Amino acid sequence: MSAVGRGSDVGYRDSSGFTVFPPRGTPVDSEAVKRVTAISEFVAAPLRVRIWMIAVVPLAVVLSLVLSTWPTPVISRPDLIVAAALVLGSVINVEIGRLFEGGTVRTQRPHKALSAWPMAATILLPSFYLVPVVALVYAHARWRGVRVTLWKWIASACFLVCAGAISGVLIAQGNAGEPPTLSSGLPGLLITIGAILTFLLVESAMLGVTAMLNTAEDDAWLGRTLTDPAFYVAEAGVLAIGSLTGLLGANAPWFVLLLIPAYGFLQQSVLHRPMQERATRDPKTGLLHFNAWQRLASEEIRRLNAAGRPWAVLFADIDNFRFYNQRHGHLGGDHALELVARIITTYVRPKDIIARFGGEEFCMLLPDTVSSAASQVAERVRVAVGNETGILPEAVTVSVGVAAVEGSRTPMELAVVLALADQALYRAKLEGRNTVRVQGAPTETERQVVDTERLAVDPAQSHQDLR
């Protein structure tokens, strides 16, 4: 048994290689589990990630020095005051965030609105100030409760330093090497916009490299974030406010105080996306909740029906999961759910919509899929789950029910097809489990008598006794 970490939590790897974290406040056996250090978290990362990290730290320092302008004197009292003011501004920003978020943050979210301050520093100061400013900004944020993995936190800081140093080259192309001012007009505006876009491009590219080098399981959150347009819109807004802070600081310093309410609104806006994620996604598997899935699926089906295109619904249910929980505990059951969710996601297409339906059941909408193709997908999922869950203390299997709507048929409502897929799953359970069953399309009379309300009221009850 080896200790592993999640922020400042204590955890251990069980015999199957999965990480177990006791509930917060639970006493931990000191002989079985040791407190995880930042070094052990870093060592647990893939070798290619460690090499990347070892390269990124000196790269940030070198870029901030090589790409910097060098005023005379190099260190001046006004610049030191500006640097201190930026750090103080970040402190206020973080405290506003803590007020809204309620204290310690142990989960990742797209950003903490910290990139505004390196952007402001890029406009106000030579690039060599980026390292101390960003280091102090990030150190304070971590001290005040941001508890993501330390090496990822350091990497994030380095990415901002690199992005600021590179965008600072563009900023320096202003009047006679001076940064834009409020009176620079359109050319100054274009330079500032170019610097913002450059900062965003460099930051996103370095985050993308990290996600590509790291394991899919460890950086699933980052992968989803980098494919979400909302991240880039929000980050561009943060950088724009940082630029405005820098421009006001250079031309009308006292007016920067008027931006404090703007940073309050900024903190609320960056919290909106994580709250939306928690409302729509299951925290154990990362899949959609059923209600969110139902909304998205209904919209997609309306488009498919209007165009006369086929679609299918799959229900997959882990067999005898109640007994698995009894033998391996609920933490073991959670690991099994996570693994099955990852396997299902791997064996369907990116455009397919997947959700955790309830308990140990998953549902999938497969657009542009006829019955035979949906059956093949279901069989691939079934076989993969049986084969790839061997790393668990005990392999699990799934039963899958399939219902499809052919493009040439009269359009059907999602609720009707959900009921048909559930009936197919019920048959798979009755006929031995670990199998796939396909429910044929109903007649018009059968469609009228399908009991769809039970799915919306209690989706976990349709074959409760067969699990």
C-alpha positions in Angstrom: 0.0 0.0 0.0 1.5 3.3 -1.0 0.5 6.9 0.0 -0.8 9.2 -2.7 -2.2 12.7 -2.6 -5.1 14.9 -3.6 -4.2 18.4 -2.6 -3.5 18.3 1.2 -5.6 15.1 1.7 -4.3 11.8 2.9 -4.9 8.8 0.7 -3.5 5.4 -0.3 -3.5 3.1 -3.2 -5.3 -0.2 -2.7 -4.3 -3.5 -4.0 -6.0 -2.9 -7.4 -4.1 0.3 -7.9 -7.0 2.7 -7.2 -6.6 5.7 -4.9 -8.8 5.7 -1.8 -9.5 8.9 0.2 -11.2 8.5 3.5 -13.9 11.1 4.2 -12.7 14.3 5.6 -12.2 14.2 9.4 -11.8 10.4 9.4 -8.9 9.3 11.5 -6.1 7.7 9.4 -4.0 4.7 10.4 -0.5 6.2 10.5 1.0 2.7 10.0 -0.9 2.1 6.9 -1.0 5.6 5.3 1.5 8.3 5.4 0.9 12.0 4.6 1.4 12.7 1.0 4.1 15.2 0.1 4.3 17.4 -2.9 7.4 15.4 -4.0 5.5 12.1 -4.0 2.7 13.7 -6.0 5.2 14.9 -8.6 7.0 11.5 -8.7 3.6 9.8 -9.3 3.2 11.8 -12.5 4.4 10.2 -15.8 8.0 10.7 -16.6 7.3 12.8 -19.7 5.3 15.2 -17.5 8.1 15.5 -15.0 10.6 16.3 -17.8 8.2 18.9 -19.1 7.8 20.5 -15.7 11.6 20.5 -15.1 12.0 22.3 -18.4 9.1 24.8 -17.8 10.4 26.3 -14.6 13.8 27.5 -16.0 12.1 28.4 -19.3 9.8 30.9 -17.4 12.8 32.5 -15.7 14.9 32.7 -18.9 12.1 34.2 -21.0 11.3 36.8 -18.4 15.0 37.9 -18.5 15.8 37.5 -22.2 12.6 39.2 -23.4 12.7 42.0 -20.9 13.5 45.6 -21.4 16.2 46.9 -19.1 15.6 50.5 -17.8 18.1 52.6 -16.0 18.3 52.1 -13.1 17.2 48.5 -13.5 15.4 48.5 -10.1 13.6 51.6 -9.3 11.4 52.6 -6.4 8.3 53.4 -8.6 8.5 50.0 -10.2 8.8 48.3 -6.8 5.7 50.2 -5.7 3.8 49.1 -8.8 4.8 45.5 -8.3 3.7 45.6 -4.7 0.4 47.3 -5.7 -0.3 44.5 -8.2 0.3 41.8 -5.5 -1.9 43.7 -3.2 -4.6 43.9 -5.9 -4.4 40.1 -6.3 -4.7 39.7 -2.5 -7.9 41.7 -2.6 -9.1 39.7 -5.6 -8.5 36.4 -3.9 -10.2 37.5 -0.7 -13.2 38.5 -2.7 -13.2 35.1 -4.2 -13.0 33.4 -0.8 -15.9 35.5 0.3 -18.0 34.2 -2.6 -16.7 30.6 -2.6 -16.7 30.0 1.1 -13.1 29.2 1.9 -10.8 26.5 0.8 -10.9 25.3 -2.8 -9.9 21.7 -3.3 -11.1 21.2 -6.8 -9.8 22.5 -10.1 -11.7 25.0 -12.1 -10.8 26.8 -15.3 -9.0 29.6 -13.6 -9.0 31.7 -10.4 -8.9 35.1 -12.2 -5.2 35.3 -11.3 -4.0 35.9 -14.9 -5.2 39.5 -14.7 -2.2 40.5 -12.6 0.5 39.1 -14.9 -1.3 40.9 -17.8 -1.3 44.1 -15.9 2.4 43.6 -14.9 3.2 43.0 -18.6 1.9 46.5 -19.4 3.3 48.3 -16.4 6.7 46.7 -15.7 9.7 45.1 -17.4 9.2 41.4 -17.9 11.8 40.4 -15.3 9.3 41.5 -12.6 6.9 38.8 -13.8 8.6 36.0 -11.8 8.4 37.7 -8.4 5.0 39.1 -9.0 3.4 35.8 -10.2 5.3 33.9 -7.5 3.8 36.1 -4.7 0.3 36.1 -6.3 0.3 32.3 -6.5 1.8 31.8 -3.1 -0.8 33.9 -1.5 -3.7 32.2 -3.3 -2.4 28.8 -2.2 -1.9 30.0 1.4 -5.5 31.3 1.4 -7.0 28.0 0.4 -6.5 26.9 -3.2 -5.5 23.3 -2.7 -4.9 21.8 -6.2 -1.9 19.6 -6.8 1.3 21.6 -6.1 3.2 20.7 -9.3 0.2 21.7 -11.4 -0.1 25.0 -9.4 3.6 25.7 -10.1 3.2 24.8 -13.8 0.2 27.2 -14.0 2.3 30.0 -12.6 5.2 29.3 -15.0 2.8 29.3 -17.9 1.6 32.8 -17.0 5.2 34.1 -16.7 6.0 32.7 -20.2 2.8 34.1 -21.6 3.4 37.5 -20.1 7.0 37.7 -21.2 6.1 36.8 -24.8 3.1 39.2 -25.0 5.3 41.9 -23.4 7.4 41.9 -26.6 4.3 43.0 -28.5 3.4 45.6 -25.8 6.9 47.1 -26.2 6.2 47.8 -29.9 4.3 51.0 -28.9 5.5 54.6 -29.1 9.3 54.5 -29.1 9.3 51.2 -27.2 6.9 52.5 -24.6 3.7 50.5 -23.8 0.3 51.9 -25.0 -1.4 54.6 -23.0 -5.0 55.8 -22.8 -4.2 58.4 -25.5 -2.6 55.9 -27.9 -5.7 55.7 -30.0 -6.5 52.8 -32.4 -2.9 51.6 -32.8 -2.5 51.3 -29.0 -5.8 49.4 -28.8 -4.7 47.0 -31.5 -1.4 46.4 -29.8 -3.2 45.7 -26.5 -5.7 43.3 -28.1 -2.8 41.6 -29.9 -1.0 41.2 -26.5 -4.1 39.7 -24.9 -4.6 37.2 -27.7 -0.9 36.3 -27.6 -1.0 35.8 -23.8 -4.1 33.6 -24.2 -2.5 31.6 -27.1 0.7 30.9 -25.2 -1.1 30.0 -22.0 -3.5 27.7 -23.7 -0.8 26.0 -25.8 1.3 25.2 -22.7 -1.8 23.9 -20.9 -2.6 21.8 -23.9 0.9 20.3 -23.9 0.5 19.4 -20.2 -2.9 17.7 -20.9 -1.4 15.8 -23.8 1.6 14.5 -21.8 -0.3 13.6 -18.7 -2.6 10.6 -18.3 -6.2 11.0 -19.5 -7.5 10.1 -16.1 -5.4 12.7 -14.2 -6.1 15.5 -16.6 -9.6 14.7 -17.8 -10.7 18.0 -16.2 -8.1 20.0 -18.2 -8.9 18.2 -21.4 -12.6 19.1 -21.0 -11.7 22.7 -20.1 -9.5 23.2 -23.2 -12.3 22.1 -25.5 -14.9 24.4 -23.9 -15.2 27.8 -25.7 -16.5 29.3 -22.5 -13.0 29.0 -21.0 -11.4 31.1 -23.7 -14.2 33.7 -23.5 -13.8 34.0 -19.7 -10.0 34.0 -19.8 -10.0 36.7 -22.5 -12.3 38.8 -20.2 -9.9 38.3 -17.3 -7.0 39.4 -19.4 -8.9 42.4 -20.8 -9.6 43.6 -17.2 -5.9 43.0 -16.4 -5.0 45.2 -19.4 -7.3 47.9 -18.3 -5.8 47.8 -14.8 -2.4 48.3 -16.3 -3.5 51.1 -18.6 -5.2 53.0 -15.8 -2.3 52.3 -13.5 0.1 53.9 -15.9 -2.1 56.9 -16.6 -4.5 57.5 -13.7 -3.5 55.3 -10.8 -6.2 56.3 -8.4 -8.9 55.4 -10.9 -7.8 51.7 -10.6 -9.8 51.7 -7.3 -12.9 52.0 -9.5 -12.1 48.5 -10.8 -12.5 46.8 -7.4 -16.3 46.2 -8.1 -15.4 44.9 -11.5 -13.1 42.3 -9.9 -16.0 41.3 -7.7 -18.2 40.7 -10.7 -15.2 38.9 -12.3 -15.0 36.5 -9.4 -18.7 35.8 -9.6 -18.4 35.1 -13.4 -15.5 32.7 -13.0 -17.5 30.8 -10.4 -20.5 30.4 -12.6 -19.0 27.7 -14.8 -17.9 25.4 -12.0 -21.3 25.8 -10.4 -22.9 24.9 -13.7 -20.6 21.9 -14.0 -21.6 20.7 -10.5 -25.3 21.1 -11.5 -25.0 19.2 -14.7 -22.3 16.6 -14.1 -22.1 13.6 -11.8 -19.1 14.2 -9.5 -18.1 10.5 -9.3 -18.0 9.7 -13.1 -17.8 13.2 -14.7 -20.8 12.2 -16.9 -23.9 14.3 -17.3 -26.7 14.0 -14.7 -29.8 12.4 -16.3 -31.8 15.7 -16.2 -29.1 17.5 -18.1 -28.7 14.6 -20.5 -32.5 14.6 -21.1 -32.4 18.3 -22.1 -29.5 17.9 -24.5 -30.8 14.6 -25.9 -34.3 16.1 -26.5 -32.8 19.0 -28.4 -30.6 16.7 -30.6 -33.6 14.4 -31.3 -35.7 17.2 -32.5 -33.1 18.1 -35.1 -32.7 14.4 -36.1 -36.4 13.8 -36.3 -36.9 17.0 -38.4 -34.3 15.7 -40.9 -35.6 12.1 -40.9 -32.3 10.8 -39.5 -31.9 7.7 -37.3 -30.9 7.6 -33.7 -30.6 5.1 -30.9 -30.7 5.0 -27.1 -28.6 2.6 -25.0 -29.0 1.6 -21.4 -26.1 -0.1 -19.7 -26.4 -1.4 -16.1 -23.6 -3.0 -14.0 -24.6 -6.5 -13.1 -25.1 -7.5 -9.5 -23.6 -4.2 -8.4 -25.4 -4.3 -5.0 -23.4 -7.4 -4.1 -20.1 -5.8 -5.4 -20.7 -2.9 -3.0 -21.3 -5.3 -0.2 -18.1 -7.2 -0.9 -15.8 -4.2 -1.6 -17.5 -1.3 0.1 -18.9 1.9 -1.3 -15.4 3.3 -2.1 -14.7 0.2 -4.1 -18.1 0.7 -5.8 -17.2 4.3 -6.6 -14.0 3.1 -8.3 -15.9 0.6 -10.4 -18.4 3.3 -11.5 -15.5 5.6 -12.5 -13.8 2.9 -14.5 -17.0 1.7 -16.3 -17.8 5.4 -17.1 -14.3 5.8 -18.6 -14.6 2.6 -20.6 -18.0 3.6 -22.0 -16.7 7.0 -23.0 -13.8 5.4 -24.8 -16.0 3.1 -26.9 -18.5 5.7 -28.1 -18.1 8.7 -30.4 -17.4 12.2 -29.2 -20.8 13.4 -30.5 -22.6 10.7 -28.6 -24.3 12.0 -25.4 -23.6 9.9 -22.2 -25.1 10.2 -18.7 -25.2 8.4 -15.4 -28.9 7.5 -15.4 -29.0 6.6 -11.7 -27.2 4.3 -9.4 -25.1 1.9 -11.5 -27.0 2.6 -14.8 -25.8 4.6 -17.8 -27.7 6.0 -20.8 -26.4 7.0 -24.2 -27.9 8.8 -27.1 -26.3 7.8 -30.4 -27.2 10.2 -33.2 -27.2 9.0 -36.8 -27.2 5.4 -35.7 -29.4 2.6 -37.0 -30.4 -0.4 -34.9 -27.7 -2.8 -36.2 -24.9 -0.2 -35.6 -26.3 0.6 -32.1 -26.3 -3.1 -31.3 -22.6 -3.4 -32.4 -21.7 -0.4 -30.2 -23.5 -2.0 -27.2 -21.7 -5.2 -27.8 -18.3 -3.5 -27.9 -19.1 -1.7 -24.7 -20.2 -4.9 -23.0 -17.1 -6.8 -24.0 -14.8 -3.9 -23.1 -16.2 -3.6 -19.6 -15.8 -7.3 -19.0 -12.2 -7.3 -20.2 -10.9 -4.0 -18.9 -12.3 -4.1 -15.4 -10.0 -6.9 -14.5 -7.8 -4.4 -12.7 -10.5 -4.1 -10.1 -10.6 -6.4 -7.1 -13.3 -8.2 -9.0 -14.2 -7.7 -12.7 -17.7 -6.4 -13.4 -20.0 -6.9 -16.4 -22.8 -4.9 -17.8 -26.1 -5.7 -19.4 -27.2 -3.4 -22.3 -30.6 -2.6 -23.7 -30.9 -1.0 -27.1 -33.8 0.9 -28.8 -33.4 2.6 -32.2 -35.5 4.9 -34.4 -34.9 4.4 -38.1 -34.8 7.5 -40.2 -37.7 6.5 -42.4 -40.1 5.8 -39.5 -42.5 8.3 -38.0 -40.5 10.4 -35.4 -40.8 9.2 -31.9 -40.4 11.1 -28.6 -37.3 10.4 -26.4 -39.5 9.2 -23.5 -40.9 6.4 -25.7 -37.5 5.2 -26.8 -36.2 5.4 -23.3 -39.0 3.1 -22.2 -38.1 0.7 -25.0 -34.4 0.7 -24.1 -35.3 0.1 -20.5 -37.5 -2.9 -21.6 -34.6 -4.3 -23.6 -32.3 -3.9 -20.5 -34.9 -5.7 -18.4 -34.9 -8.6 -20.9 -31.1 -8.7 -20.8 -31.2 -9.0 -17.0 -33.9 -11.7 -17.2 -32.0 -13.7 -19.8 -28.7 -14.1 -17.9 -27.0 -10.7 -17.6 -23.8 -9.7 -19.4 -25.6 -9.6 -22.7 -27.2 -7.1 -25.2 -30.8 -7.1 -26.1 -32.5 -4.9 -28.8 -36.1 -3.8 -28.5 -37.9 -3.4 -31.8 -39.8 -0.3 -32.8 -43.4 -0.3 -31.4 -46.6 -0.1 -33.3 -48.7 3.1 -32.9 -51.0 1.3 -30.4 -48.0 0.1 -28.4 -46.5 3.6 -28.3 -49.7 4.9 -26.7 -49.5 2.5 -23.8 -45.8 2.8 -23.0 -45.5 3.9 -19.4 -43.0 6.7 -19.7 -43.8 8.5 -16.5 -42.0 6.0 -14.3 -38.7 6.8 -16.0 -39.0 10.5 -15.2 -40.2 9.8 -11.6 -37.8 7.1 -10.5 -35.3 5.9 -13.1 -33.6 3.5 -10.7 -36.7 1.4 -10.1 -37.3 -0.2 -13.5 -35.4 -3.4 -12.7 -34.4 -2.9 -9.1 -35.0 -6.6 -8.2 -32.7 -7.9 -10.9 -29.5 -6.1 -9.9 
